[in-house]
């Protein structure tokens, strides 16, 4: 059972949403990532943001940068290599 209060959940959702907006502007134009399907990118980006938040990160810039970095590691392989 989830022990998260509604207020804490709302704050977490707000952090993820803000970090997602900041990082998505970069991700959607990144030359190493743009060959991937947008829905895959969006889904994986949100998952990385939520994971970092669960691990205690609260800084929006750190959330965004860490998620971008992890996404580039996972999906950033160039298709022509």
C-alpha positions, 0 to 999 in steps of 0.5 A: 500500500502506498504511504505517500500523502496526497500533498507529497504526491502532488509535490512529487508530480509537480517536480517531475512535470517541471523537470520533464518540461525542462529536459524534453526541450533538449531531448526532442532535438538531441541528435543522439536521441531523435531517431527514437520514437517520441513516445518511447523517449517521453516514457523513458524520460519520465521513468528516469525522472521518477526514479531519481525523485524516489532516490531522493533528488529534489533539485529540478535541474539535477533531475532533468540533467540526470534523466537526460544523461541516463536516456542518452546512455540507454537510447543514444546509440547512433543507428548508423554505427 
